[in-house]
């Protein structure tokens, strides 16, 4: 397998690259990444000397760069994205450009290269808020913020390339991933970072928004399975089976760090905040996959990883300090 992973220097990408190289000795993996604030070659340091690994710096919106990166490739895993809702609320342009235009560019390059498999990384957020039974793959999409809207558009664009051009696209809609190397703008690493510095934790609203937590190792196993067994043109939900109110997760973070709950500070909720995400994953489970990492075990393990990598966190925060100062001013 000659694989191209877009966004492979980011959180899910670097963990996926590491997983593929560990379980498939015949795999050759090329990472294509722009190295934005969240993309970091430091995340791939432990595989950088592996002769099966290659890194190419470039923008998924640049068609010439995409064509060059696609040379000799038979499998594409498209993960590159602007993935933070809060940033998309401040300015939607980067999310629309990277998530939609970037997906168009990679689909075009893959179509012209005649790749054998194109795995598109979507998200549970394309469904919007879940107020009843968990969403199945056949439920309508109802995104409610610029990030999820850009991902929903990319999701359907990828499907259109299967229908129109017979490009062998498989779409994965995953729940909230967490684990090592996640950029500290997301809930778990951000609150670990602030708690370690004895700073208050700005919790949106009442903190009772429900998220389904998927440990990134479980997600990586699911994605590799879809490369092997996923049916082109099909969508697969990947859930964690770990639905918890944010406040419960935050309290577990504080407990693992031995920090007081008095650090919690409830702040004004963000616009259009979805109250719950929930998906039915029976379709991928029928292929033999199921999540293996329990919520408490996974959260505690992840919190310890970040606590043990404080210098990595400091360097990461420094790359995006302007955002933190803008978004959290007064919160």
ZIPE-V214726 format. One record per residue. RES is the residue in one small letter. BURIAL is I if it has 9 or more other C-alpha atoms within 8 Angstrom, else O. Layout:
res->RES burial->BURIAL
res->RES burial->BURIAL
//
This chain:
res->x burial->O
res->x burial->I
res->x burial->I
res->x burial->I
res->x burial->I
res->x burial->I
res->x burial->I
res->x burial->I
res->x burial->I
res->x burial->I
res->x burial->I
res->x burial->I
res->x burial->I
res->x burial->I
res->x burial->I
res->x burial->I
res->x burial->I
res->x burial->I
res->x burial->I
res->x burial->I
res->x burial->I
res->x burial->O
res->x burial->O
res->x burial->O
res->x burial->O
res->x burial->O
res->x burial->I
res->x burial->I
res->x burial->I
res->x burial->I
res->x burial->I
res->x burial->I
res->x burial->I
res->x burial->I
res->x burial->I
res->x burial->O
res->x burial->O
res->x burial->I
res->x burial->I
res->x burial->I
res->x burial->O
res->x burial->O
res->x burial->I
res->x burial->I
res->x burial->O
res->x burial->O
res->x burial->O
res->x burial->O
res->x burial->O
res->x burial->O
res->x burial->O
res->x burial->O
res->x burial->I
res->x burial->I
res->x burial->O
res->x burial->I
res->x burial->O
res->x burial->I
res->x burial->I
res->x burial->I
res->x burial->I
res->x burial->I
res->x burial->I
res->x burial->O
res->x burial->I
res->x burial->I
res->x burial->I
res->x burial->O
res->x burial->I
res->x burial->I
res->x burial->O
res->x burial->O
res->x burial->I
res->x burial->I
res->x burial->I
res->x burial->I
res->x burial->I
res->x burial->I
res->x burial->I
res->x burial->I
res->x burial->O
res->x burial->I
res->x burial->O
res->x burial->I
res->x burial->I
res->x burial->O
res->x burial->I
res->x burial->I
res->x burial->I
res->x burial->O
res->x burial->O
res->x burial->I
res->x burial->O
res->x burial->I
res->x burial->I
res->x burial->I
res->x burial->I
res->x burial->I
res->x burial->I
res->x burial->I
res->x burial->I
res->x burial->I
res->x burial->I
res->x burial->I
res->x burial->I
res->x burial->I
res->x burial->I
res->x burial->O
res->x burial->I
res->x burial->I
res->x burial->I
res->x burial->O
res->x burial->I
res->x burial->O
res->x burial->I
res->x burial->O
res->x burial->I
res->x burial->I
res->x burial->I
res->x burial->I
res->x burial->I
res->x burial->I
res->x burial->I
res->x burial->I
res->x burial->I
res->x burial->I
res->x burial->I
res->x burial->I
res->x burial->I
res->x burial->I
res->x burial->O
res->x burial->O
res->x burial->O
res->x burial->I
res->x burial->I
res->x burial->I
res->x burial->O
res->x burial->O
res->x burial->O
res->x burial->O
res->x burial->O
res->x burial->O
res->x burial->I
res->x burial->I
res->x burial->I
res->x burial->I
res->x burial->I
res->x burial->I
res->x burial->I
res->x burial->I
res->x burial->I
res->x burial->I
res->x burial->I
res->x burial->I
res->x burial->I
res->x burial->O
res->x burial->I
res->x burial->I
res->x burial->I
res->x burial->I
res->x burial->I
res->x burial->I
res->x burial->I
res->x burial->O
res->x burial->O
res->x burial->O
res->x burial->I
res->x burial->I
res->x burial->I
res->x burial->I
res->x burial->I
res->x burial->I
res->x burial->I
res->x burial->I
res->x burial->I
res->x burial->I
res->x burial->I
res->x burial->I
res->x burial->I
res->x burial->I
res->x burial->O
res->x burial->I
res->x burial->I
res->x burial->I
res->x burial->O
res->x burial->I
res->x burial->O
res->x burial->I
res->x burial->I
res->x burial->I
res->x burial->I
res->x burial->I
res->x burial->I
res->x burial->I
res->x burial->I
res->x burial->I
res->x burial->O
res->x burial->O
res->x burial->O
res->x burial->I
res->x burial->I
res->x burial->I
res->x burial->I
res->x burial->I
res->x burial->I
res->x burial->O
res->x burial->I
res->x burial->I
res->x burial->I
res->x burial->I
res->x burial->I
res->x burial->I
res->x burial->I
res->x burial->I
res->x burial->I
res->x burial->I
res->x burial->I
res->x burial->I
res->x burial->I
res->x burial->I
res->x burial->I
res->x burial->I
res->x burial->I
res->x burial->I
res->x burial->I
res->x burial->I
res->x burial->I
res->x burial->O
res->x burial->O
res->x burial->I
res->x burial->O
res->x burial->I
res->x burial->I
res->x burial->I
res->x burial->I
res->x burial->I
res->x burial->I
res->x burial->I
res->x burial->I
res->x burial->I
res->x burial->O
res->x burial->I
res->x burial->I
res->x burial->I
res->x burial->I
res->x burial->I
res->x burial->I
res->x burial->O
res->x burial->I
res->x burial->I
res->x burial->I
res->x burial->I
res->x burial->I
res->x burial->I
res->x burial->I
res->x burial->I
res->x burial->I
res->x burial->O
res->x burial->I
res->x burial->O
res->x burial->O
res->x burial->O
res->x burial->I
res->x burial->I
res->x burial->I
res->x burial->I
res->x burial->I
res->x burial->O
res->x burial->O
res->x burial->O
res->x burial->O
res->x burial->O
res->x burial->O
res->x burial->I
res->x burial->I
res->x burial->I
res->x burial->I
res->x burial->I
res->x burial->I
res->x burial->I
res->x burial->I
res->x burial->O
res->x burial->I
res->x burial->I
res->x burial->I
res->x burial->O
res->x burial->O
res->x burial->O
res->x burial->I
res->x burial->O
res->x burial->I
res->x burial->O
res->x burial->O
res->x burial->O
res->x burial->O
res->x burial->O
res->x burial->O
res->x burial->I
res->x burial->I
res->x burial->I
res->x burial->O
res->x burial->I
res->x burial->I
res->x burial->I
res->x burial->I
res->x burial->I
res->x burial->I
res->x burial->O
res->x burial->O
res->x burial->I
res->x burial->O
res->x burial->O
res->x burial->I
res->x burial->O
res->x burial->O
res->x burial->I
res->x burial->I
res->x burial->O
res->x burial->O
res->x burial->I
res->x burial->O
res->x burial->O
res->x burial->O
res->x burial->I
res->x burial->O
res->x burial->O
res->x burial->O
res->x burial->O
res->x burial->O
res->x burial->O
res->x burial->O
//
